[in-house]
Amino acid sequence: MSKETFMIESLTRDVVALLMEERGLSMREAMDAFCSSRTFDALSNPETGLYFQSPAYILDEFKNEEL
């Protein structure tokens, strides 16, 4: 596994956990919401460099996408 893949997976886990905590979602609901977003698409593309950001920053990007 590449370091980028590891970081992306770790950030995804952390963002999903934050969504679960903030919104009272189940893990499946939080995964479905985040993994179907443009933010997740950007995070999954190592060329964007989004995986260098914190989980809180990525969550904010996700929230801004919803507006």
PDB file of N, CA, C and O in Angstrom:
ATOM      1  N   MET A   1       0.855  -1.172   0.000  1.00  0.00           N
ATOM      2  CA  MET A   1       0.000   0.000   0.000  1.00  0.00           C
ATOM      3  C   MET A   1       0.906   1.242   0.000  1.00  0.00           C
ATOM      4  O   MET A   1       1.875   1.320   0.755  1.00  0.00           O
ATOM      5  N   SER A   2       0.575   2.181  -0.841  1.00  0.00           N
ATOM      6  CA  SER A   2       1.368   3.413  -0.904  1.00  0.00           C
ATOM      7  C   SER A   2       1.033   4.304   0.292  1.00  0.00           C
ATOM      8  O   SER A   2      -0.009   4.156   0.930  1.00  0.00           O
ATOM      9  N   LYS A   3       1.947   5.233   0.574  1.00  0.00           N
ATOM     10  CA  LYS A   3       1.685   6.149   1.692  1.00  0.00           C
ATOM     11  C   LYS A   3       0.482   7.033   1.399  1.00  0.00           C
ATOM     12  O   LYS A   3      -0.256   7.394   2.315  1.00  0.00           O
ATOM     13  N   GLU A   4       0.273   7.392   0.117  1.00  0.00           N
ATOM     14  CA  GLU A   4      -0.890   8.201  -0.241  1.00  0.00           C
ATOM     15  C   GLU A   4      -2.183   7.446   0.040  1.00  0.00           C
ATOM     16  O   GLU A   4      -3.127   8.001   0.603  1.00  0.00           O
ATOM     17  N   THR A   5      -2.217   6.176  -0.356  1.00  0.00           N
ATOM     18  CA  THR A   5      -3.410   5.351  -0.130  1.00  0.00           C
ATOM     19  C   THR A   5      -3.688   5.221   1.367  1.00  0.00           C
ATOM     20  O   THR A   5      -4.832   5.341   1.804  1.00  0.00           O
ATOM     21  N   PHE A   6      -2.648   4.978   2.139  1.00  0.00           N
ATOM     22  CA  PHE A   6      -2.810   4.863   3.591  1.00  0.00           C
ATOM     23  C   PHE A   6      -3.373   6.151   4.181  1.00  0.00           C
ATOM     24  O   PHE A   6      -4.292   6.120   4.998  1.00  0.00           O
ATOM     25  N   MET A   7      -2.814   7.281   3.760  1.00  0.00           N
ATOM     26  CA  MET A   7      -3.273   8.564   4.284  1.00  0.00           C
ATOM     27  C   MET A   7      -4.714   8.847   3.891  1.00  0.00           C
ATOM     28  O   MET A   7      -5.492   9.341   4.707  1.00  0.00           O
ATOM     29  N   ILE A   8      -5.079   8.539   2.648  1.00  0.00           N
ATOM     30  CA  ILE A   8      -6.455   8.756   2.175  1.00  0.00           C
ATOM     31  C   ILE A   8      -7.430   7.897   2.974  1.00  0.00           C
ATOM     32  O   ILE A   8      -8.481   8.380   3.397  1.00  0.00           O
ATOM     33  N   GLU A   9      -7.088   6.627   3.182  1.00  0.00           N
ATOM     34  CA  GLU A   9      -7.967   5.738   3.942  1.00  0.00           C
ATOM     35  C   GLU A   9      -8.090   6.190   5.397  1.00  0.00           C
ATOM     36  O   GLU A   9      -9.174   6.143   5.977  1.00  0.00           O
ATOM     37  N   SER A  10      -6.977   6.627   5.980  1.00  0.00           N
ATOM     38  CA  SER A  10      -7.009   7.103   7.368  1.00  0.00           C
ATOM     39  C   SER A  10      -7.855   8.362   7.501  1.00  0.00           C
ATOM     40  O   SER A  10      -8.639   8.490   8.440  1.00  0.00           O
ATOM     41  N   LEU A  11      -7.698   9.283   6.569  1.00  0.00           N
ATOM     42  CA  LEU A  11      -8.498  10.508   6.597  1.00  0.00           C
ATOM     43  C   LEU A  11      -9.978  10.218   6.390  1.00  0.00           C
ATOM     44  O   LEU A  11     -10.829  10.822   7.043  1.00  0.00           O
ATOM     45  N   THR A  12     -10.282   9.305   5.494  1.00  0.00           N
ATOM     46  CA  THR A  12     -11.680   8.924   5.267  1.00  0.00           C
ATOM     47  C   THR A  12     -12.286   8.393   6.558  1.00  0.00           C
ATOM     48  O   THR A  12     -13.392   8.777   6.937  1.00  0.00           O
ATOM     49  N   ARG A  13     -11.558   7.508   7.232  1.00  0.00           N
ATOM     50  CA  ARG A  13     -12.033   6.959   8.514  1.00  0.00           C
ATOM     51  C   ARG A  13     -12.289   8.076   9.517  1.00  0.00           C
ATOM     52  O   ARG A  13     -13.316   8.086  10.195  1.00  0.00           O
ATOM     53  N   ASP A  14     -11.348   9.020   9.610  1.00  0.00           N
ATOM     54  CA  ASP A  14     -11.472  10.100  10.581  1.00  0.00           C
ATOM     55  C   ASP A  14     -12.632  11.046  10.255  1.00  0.00           C
ATOM     56  O   ASP A  14     -13.355  11.475  11.154  1.00  0.00           O
ATOM     57  N   VAL A  15     -12.808  11.368   8.981  1.00  0.00           N
ATOM     58  CA  VAL A  15     -13.909  12.246   8.578  1.00  0.00           C
ATOM     59  C   VAL A  15     -15.254  11.562   8.839  1.00  0.00           C
ATOM     60  O   VAL A  15     -16.193  12.197   9.318  1.00  0.00           O
ATOM     61  N   VAL A  16     -15.341  10.289   8.528  1.00  0.00           N
ATOM     62  CA  VAL A  16     -16.577   9.545   8.786  1.00  0.00           C
ATOM     63  C   VAL A  16     -16.877   9.537  10.286  1.00  0.00           C
ATOM     64  O   VAL A  16     -18.029   9.702  10.688  1.00  0.00           O
ATOM     65  N   ALA A  17     -15.857   9.347  11.108  1.00  0.00           N
ATOM     66  CA  ALA A  17     -16.063   9.363  12.564  1.00  0.00           C
ATOM     67  C   ALA A  17     -16.559  10.731  13.032  1.00  0.00           C
ATOM     68  O   ALA A  17     -17.443  10.814  13.886  1.00  0.00           O
ATOM     69  N   LEU A  18     -15.996  11.792  12.480  1.00  0.00           N
ATOM     70  CA  LEU A  18     -16.464  13.140  12.829  1.00  0.00           C
ATOM     71  C   LEU A  18     -17.917  13.347  12.417  1.00  0.00           C
ATOM     72  O   LEU A  18     -18.702  13.928  13.168  1.00  0.00           O
ATOM     73  N   LEU A  19     -18.276  12.875  11.228  1.00  0.00           N
ATOM     74  CA  LEU A  19     -19.670  12.992  10.777  1.00  0.00           C
ATOM     75  C   LEU A  19     -20.613  12.224  11.695  1.00  0.00           C
ATOM     76  O   LEU A  19     -21.695  12.709  12.027  1.00  0.00           O
ATOM     77  N   MET A  20     -20.207  11.037  12.100  1.00  0.00           N
ATOM     78  CA  MET A  20     -21.028  10.235  12.994  1.00  0.00           C
ATOM     79  C   MET A  20     -21.259  10.979  14.303  1.00  0.00           C
ATOM     80  O   MET A  20     -22.374  11.022  14.822  1.00  0.00           O
ATOM     81  N   GLU A  21     -20.191  11.560  14.825  1.00  0.00           N
ATOM     82  CA  GLU A  21     -20.275  12.271  16.107  1.00  0.00           C
ATOM     83  C   GLU A  21     -21.093  13.546  15.992  1.00  0.00           C
ATOM     84  O   GLU A  21     -21.962  13.801  16.825  1.00  0.00           O
ATOM     85  N   GLU A  22     -20.827  14.349  14.973  1.00  0.00           N
ATOM     86  CA  GLU A  22     -21.502  15.644  14.828  1.00  0.00           C
ATOM     87  C   GLU A  22     -22.979  15.521  14.492  1.00  0.00           C
ATOM     88  O   GLU A  22     -23.807  16.292  14.978  1.00  0.00           O
ATOM     89  N   ARG A  23     -23.297  14.548  13.657  1.00  0.00           N
ATOM     90  CA  ARG A  23     -24.674  14.454  13.140  1.00  0.00           C
ATOM     91  C   ARG A  23     -25.467  13.285  13.690  1.00  0.00           C
ATOM     92  O   ARG A  23     -26.640  13.119  13.354  1.00  0.00           O
ATOM     93  N   GLY A  24     -24.849  12.483  14.522  1.00  0.00           N
ATOM     94  CA  GLY A  24     -25.545  11.334  15.087  1.00  0.00           C
ATOM     95  C   GLY A  24     -25.891  10.281  14.040  1.00  0.00           C
ATOM     96  O   GLY A  24     -26.908   9.595  14.147  1.00  0.00           O
ATOM     97  N   LEU A  25     -25.038  10.160  13.030  1.00  0.00           N
ATOM     98  CA  LEU A  25     -25.284   9.203  11.952  1.00  0.00           C
ATOM     99  C   LEU A  25     -24.698   7.842  12.288  1.00  0.00           C
ATOM    100  O   LEU A  25     -23.752   7.736  13.069  1.00  0.00           O
ATOM    101  N   SER A  26     -25.266   6.809  11.695  1.00  0.00           N
ATOM    102  CA  SER A  26     -24.645   5.497  11.779  1.00  0.00           C
ATOM    103  C   SER A  26     -23.402   5.508  10.896  1.00  0.00           C
ATOM    104  O   SER A  26     -23.218   6.411  10.080  1.00  0.00           O
ATOM    105  N   MET A  27     -22.564   4.512  11.063  1.00  0.00           N
ATOM    106  CA  MET A  27     -21.362   4.443  10.235  1.00  0.00           C
ATOM    107  C   MET A  27     -21.737   4.346   8.756  1.00  0.00           C
ATOM    108  O   MET A  27     -21.125   4.999   7.911  1.00  0.00           O
ATOM    109  N   ARG A  28     -22.719   3.549   8.456  1.00  0.00           N
ATOM    110  CA  ARG A  28     -23.138   3.387   7.059  1.00  0.00           C
ATOM    111  C   ARG A  28     -23.661   4.706   6.480  1.00  0.00           C
ATOM    112  O   ARG A  28     -23.323   5.063   5.352  1.00  0.00           O
ATOM    113  N   GLU A  29     -24.474   5.422   7.241  1.00  0.00           N
ATOM    114  CA  GLU A  29     -25.001   6.707   6.769  1.00  0.00           C
ATOM    115  C   GLU A  29     -23.881   7.709   6.516  1.00  0.00           C
ATOM    116  O   GLU A  29     -23.872   8.407   5.502  1.00  0.00           O
ATOM    117  N   ALA A  30     -22.932   7.770   7.457  1.00  0.00           N
ATOM    118  CA  ALA A  30     -21.818   8.699   7.310  1.00  0.00           C
ATOM    119  C   ALA A  30     -20.933   8.310   6.121  1.00  0.00           C
ATOM    120  O   ALA A  30     -20.489   9.175   5.366  1.00  0.00           O
ATOM    121  N   MET A  31     -20.680   7.022   5.958  1.00  0.00           N
ATOM    122  CA  MET A  31     -19.875   6.551   4.816  1.00  0.00           C
ATOM    123  C   MET A  31     -20.580   6.862   3.503  1.00  0.00           C
ATOM    124  O   MET A  31     -19.955   7.342   2.558  1.00  0.00           O
ATOM    125  N   ASP A  32     -21.865   6.593   3.444  1.00  0.00           N
ATOM    126  CA  ASP A  32     -22.618   6.867   2.222  1.00  0.00           C
ATOM    127  C   ASP A  32     -22.580   8.348   1.866  1.00  0.00           C
ATOM    128  O   ASP A  32     -22.372   8.710   0.708  1.00  0.00           O
ATOM    129  N   ALA A  33     -22.781   9.200   2.864  1.00  0.00           N
ATOM    130  CA  ALA A  33     -22.793  10.639   2.613  1.00  0.00           C
ATOM    131  C   ALA A  33     -21.426  11.119   2.142  1.00  0.00           C
ATOM    132  O   ALA A  33     -21.327  11.821   1.136  1.00  0.00           O
ATOM    133  N   PHE A  34     -20.375  10.746   2.862  1.00  0.00           N
ATOM    134  CA  PHE A  34     -19.046  11.251   2.512  1.00  0.00           C
ATOM    135  C   PHE A  34     -18.513  10.633   1.224  1.00  0.00           C
ATOM    136  O   PHE A  34     -17.962  11.337   0.377  1.00  0.00           O
ATOM    137  N   CYS A  35     -18.672   9.331   1.075  1.00  0.00           N
ATOM    138  CA  CYS A  35     -18.072   8.645  -0.070  1.00  0.00           C
ATOM    139  C   CYS A  35     -18.782   8.942  -1.390  1.00  0.00           C
ATOM    140  O   CYS A  35     -18.268   8.597  -2.454  1.00  0.00           O
ATOM    141  N   SER A  36     -19.939   9.567  -1.339  1.00  0.00           N
ATOM    142  CA  SER A  36     -20.632   9.949  -2.573  1.00  0.00           C
ATOM    143  C   SER A  36     -20.447  11.435  -2.886  1.00  0.00           C
ATOM    144  O   SER A  36     -21.138  11.986  -3.743  1.00  0.00           O
ATOM    145  N   SER A  37     -19.510  12.078  -2.184  1.00  0.00           N
ATOM    146  CA  SER A  37     -19.326  13.521  -2.333  1.00  0.00           C
ATOM    147  C   SER A  37     -18.174  13.878  -3.280  1.00  0.00           C
ATOM    148  O   SER A  37     -17.297  13.062  -3.561  1.00  0.00           O
ATOM    149  N   ARG A  38     -18.209  15.106  -3.752  1.00  0.00           N
ATOM    150  CA  ARG A  38     -17.098  15.634  -4.559  1.00  0.00           C
ATOM    151  C   ARG A  38     -15.842  15.766  -3.706  1.00  0.00           C
ATOM    152  O   ARG A  38     -14.727  15.625  -4.209  1.00  0.00           O
ATOM    153  N   THR A  39     -16.020  16.032  -2.431  1.00  0.00           N
ATOM    154  CA  THR A  39     -14.874  16.141  -1.529  1.00  0.00           C
ATOM    155  C   THR A  39     -14.136  14.812  -1.448  1.00  0.00           C
ATOM    156  O   THR A  39     -12.906  14.779  -1.488  1.00  0.00           O
ATOM    157  N   PHE A  40     -14.877  13.726  -1.336  1.00  0.00           N
ATOM    158  CA  PHE A  40     -14.238  12.402  -1.310  1.00  0.00           C
ATOM    159  C   PHE A  40     -13.550  12.117  -2.637  1.00  0.00           C
ATOM    160  O   PHE A  40     -12.451  11.562  -2.656  1.00  0.00           O
ATOM    161  N   ASP A  41     -14.177  12.489  -3.741  1.00  0.00           N
ATOM    162  CA  ASP A  41     -13.543  12.305  -5.050  1.00  0.00           C
ATOM    163  C   ASP A  41     -12.209  13.042  -5.109  1.00  0.00           C
ATOM    164  O   ASP A  41     -11.217  12.508  -5.605  1.00  0.00           O
ATOM    165  N   ALA A  42     -12.192  14.275  -4.600  1.00  0.00           N
ATOM    166  CA  ALA A  42     -10.956  15.055  -4.594  1.00  0.00           C
ATOM    167  C   ALA A  42      -9.924  14.428  -3.655  1.00  0.00           C
ATOM    168  O   ALA A  42      -8.741  14.364  -3.990  1.00  0.00           O
ATOM    169  N   LEU A  43     -10.360  13.969  -2.491  1.00  0.00           N
ATOM    170  CA  LEU A  43      -9.459  13.320  -1.546  1.00  0.00           C
ATOM    171  C   LEU A  43      -8.862  12.055  -2.153  1.00  0.00           C
ATOM    172  O   LEU A  43      -7.689  11.758  -1.931  1.00  0.00           O
ATOM    173  N   SER A  44      -9.647  11.320  -2.905  1.00  0.00           N
ATOM    174  CA  SER A  44      -9.205  10.061  -3.493  1.00  0.00           C
ATOM    175  C   SER A  44      -8.217  10.241  -4.642  1.00  0.00           C
ATOM    176  O   SER A  44      -7.566   9.286  -5.065  1.00  0.00           O
ATOM    177  N   ASN A  45      -8.111  11.463  -5.143  1.00  0.00           N
ATOM    178  CA  ASN A  45      -7.180  11.746  -6.232  1.00  0.00           C
ATOM    179  C   ASN A  45      -5.905  12.338  -5.627  1.00  0.00           C
ATOM    180  O   ASN A  45      -5.900  13.505  -5.233  1.00  0.00           O
ATOM    181  N   PRO A  46      -4.821  11.552  -5.547  1.00  0.00           N
ATOM    182  CA  PRO A  46      -3.589  12.050  -4.937  1.00  0.00           C
ATOM    183  C   PRO A  46      -3.053  13.327  -5.581  1.00  0.00           C
ATOM    184  O   PRO A  46      -2.332  14.084  -4.932  1.00  0.00           O
ATOM    185  N   GLU A  47      -3.385  13.572  -6.814  1.00  0.00           N
ATOM    186  CA  GLU A  47      -2.885  14.765  -7.503  1.00  0.00           C
ATOM    187  C   GLU A  47      -3.428  16.062  -6.900  1.00  0.00           C
ATOM    188  O   GLU A  47      -2.811  17.113  -7.068  1.00  0.00           O
ATOM    189  N   THR A  48      -4.564  16.013  -6.204  1.00  0.00           N
ATOM    190  CA  THR A  48      -5.120  17.222  -5.587  1.00  0.00           C
ATOM    191  C   THR A  48      -4.346  17.634  -4.346  1.00  0.00           C
ATOM    192  O   THR A  48      -4.361  18.805  -3.966  1.00  0.00           O
ATOM    193  N   GLY A  49      -3.670  16.684  -3.709  1.00  0.00           N
ATOM    194  CA  GLY A  49      -2.947  16.979  -2.475  1.00  0.00           C
ATOM    195  C   GLY A  49      -3.845  17.166  -1.269  1.00  0.00           C
ATOM    196  O   GLY A  49      -3.364  17.532  -0.196  1.00  0.00           O
ATOM    197  N   LEU A  50      -5.143  16.923  -1.419  1.00  0.00           N
ATOM    198  CA  LEU A  50      -6.073  17.115  -0.304  1.00  0.00           C
ATOM    199  C   LEU A  50      -5.718  16.203   0.878  1.00  0.00           C
ATOM    200  O   LEU A  50      -6.030  16.522   2.025  1.00  0.00           O
ATOM    201  N   TYR A  51      -5.077  15.086   0.600  1.00  0.00           N
ATOM    202  CA  TYR A  51      -4.734  14.153   1.667  1.00  0.00           C
ATOM    203  C   TYR A  51      -3.676  14.717   2.628  1.00  0.00           C
ATOM    204  O   TYR A  51      -3.386  14.100   3.653  1.00  0.00           O
ATOM    205  N   PHE A  52      -3.102  15.872   2.307  1.00  0.00           N
ATOM    206  CA  PHE A  52      -2.166  16.535   3.217  1.00  0.00           C
ATOM    207  C   PHE A  52      -2.887  17.373   4.266  1.00  0.00           C
ATOM    208  O   PHE A  52      -2.251  17.868   5.197  1.00  0.00           O
ATOM    209  N   GLN A  53      -4.196  17.542   4.136  1.00  0.00           N
ATOM    210  CA  GLN A  53      -4.975  18.383   5.045  1.00  0.00           C
ATOM    211  C   GLN A  53      -5.472  17.568   6.234  1.00  0.00           C
ATOM    212  O   GLN A  53      -5.408  16.339   6.235  1.00  0.00           O
ATOM    213  N   SER A  54      -5.965  18.271   7.237  1.00  0.00           N
ATOM    214  CA  SER A  54      -6.479  17.619   8.447  1.00  0.00           C
ATOM    215  C   SER A  54      -7.901  17.101   8.209  1.00  0.00           C
ATOM    216  O   SER A  54      -8.590  17.560   7.298  1.00  0.00           O
ATOM    217  N   PRO A  55      -8.332  16.146   9.032  1.00  0.00           N
ATOM    218  CA  PRO A  55      -9.721  15.686   8.929  1.00  0.00           C
ATOM    219  C   PRO A  55     -10.725  16.828   9.104  1.00  0.00           C
ATOM    220  O   PRO A  55     -11.748  16.862   8.419  1.00  0.00           O
ATOM    221  N   ALA A  56     -10.442  17.761  10.015  1.00  0.00           N
ATOM    222  CA  ALA A  56     -11.356  18.890  10.237  1.00  0.00           C
ATOM    223  C   ALA A  56     -11.463  19.762   8.990  1.00  0.00           C
ATOM    224  O   ALA A  56     -12.553  20.220   8.648  1.00  0.00           O
ATOM    225  N   TYR A  57     -10.355  19.992   8.316  1.00  0.00           N
ATOM    226  CA  TYR A  57     -10.372  20.788   7.086  1.00  0.00           C
ATOM    227  C   TYR A  57     -11.194  20.079   6.013  1.00  0.00           C
ATOM    228  O   TYR A  57     -12.002  20.705   5.327  1.00  0.00           O
ATOM    229  N   ILE A  58     -10.986  18.790   5.874  1.00  0.00           N
ATOM    230  CA  ILE A  58     -11.717  18.019   4.861  1.00  0.00           C
ATOM    231  C   ILE A  58     -13.205  17.997   5.187  1.00  0.00           C
ATOM    232  O   ILE A  58     -14.039  18.093   4.286  1.00  0.00           O
ATOM    233  N   LEU A  59     -13.543  17.871   6.463  1.00  0.00           N
ATOM    234  CA  LEU A  59     -14.950  17.912   6.862  1.00  0.00           C
ATOM    235  C   LEU A  59     -15.562  19.265   6.520  1.00  0.00           C
ATOM    236  O   LEU A  59     -16.699  19.327   6.053  1.00  0.00           O
ATOM    237  N   ASP A  60     -14.822  20.348   6.747  1.00  0.00           N
ATOM    238  CA  ASP A  60     -15.318  21.685   6.384  1.00  0.00           C
ATOM    239  C   ASP A  60     -15.558  21.787   4.882  1.00  0.00           C
ATOM    240  O   ASP A  60     -16.553  22.372   4.451  1.00  0.00           O
ATOM    241  N   GLU A  61     -14.660  21.225   4.085  1.00  0.00           N
ATOM    242  CA  GLU A  61     -14.844  21.215   2.635  1.00  0.00           C
ATOM    243  C   GLU A  61     -16.124  20.459   2.266  1.00  0.00           C
ATOM    244  O   GLU A  61     -16.876  20.886   1.390  1.00  0.00           O
ATOM    245  N   PHE A  62     -16.359  19.347   2.934  1.00  0.00           N
ATOM    246  CA  PHE A  62     -17.572  18.551   2.703  1.00  0.00           C
ATOM    247  C   PHE A  62     -18.816  19.360   3.071  1.00  0.00           C
ATOM    248  O   PHE A  62     -19.794  19.374   2.323  1.00  0.00           O
ATOM    249  N   LYS A  63     -18.778  20.026   4.213  1.00  0.00           N
ATOM    250  CA  LYS A  63     -19.919  20.841   4.645  1.00  0.00           C
ATOM    251  C   LYS A  63     -20.175  21.975   3.669  1.00  0.00           C
ATOM    252  O   LYS A  63     -21.329  22.273   3.363  1.00  0.00           O
ATOM    253  N   ASN A  64     -19.127  22.610   3.174  1.00  0.00           N
ATOM    254  CA  ASN A  64     -19.281  23.699   2.195  1.00  0.00           C
ATOM    255  C   ASN A  64     -19.891  23.183   0.890  1.00  0.00           C
ATOM    256  O   ASN A  64     -20.635  23.897   0.218  1.00  0.00           O
ATOM    257  N   GLU A  65     -19.576  21.966   0.550  1.00  0.00           N
ATOM    258  CA  GLU A  65     -20.141  21.347  -0.653  1.00  0.00           C
ATOM    259  C   GLU A  65     -21.651  21.195  -0.533  1.00  0.00           C
ATOM    260  O   GLU A  65     -22.371  21.295  -1.526  1.00  0.00           O
ATOM    261  N   GLU A  66     -22.118  20.958   0.659  1.00  0.00           N
ATOM    262  CA  GLU A  66     -23.545  20.741   0.893  1.00  0.00           C
ATOM    263  C   GLU A  66     -24.356  22.028   0.810  1.00  0.00           C
ATOM    264  O   GLU A  66     -25.574  21.976   0.644  1.00  0.00           O
ATOM    265  N   LEU A  67     -23.706  23.172   0.922  1.00  0.00           N
ATOM    266  CA  LEU A  67     -24.435  24.449   0.939  1.00  0.00           C
ATOM    267  C   LEU A  67     -25.014  24.800  -0.404  1.00  0.00           C
ATOM    268  O   LEU A  67     -25.654  25.842  -0.548  1.00  0.00           O
TER     269      LEU A  67
END
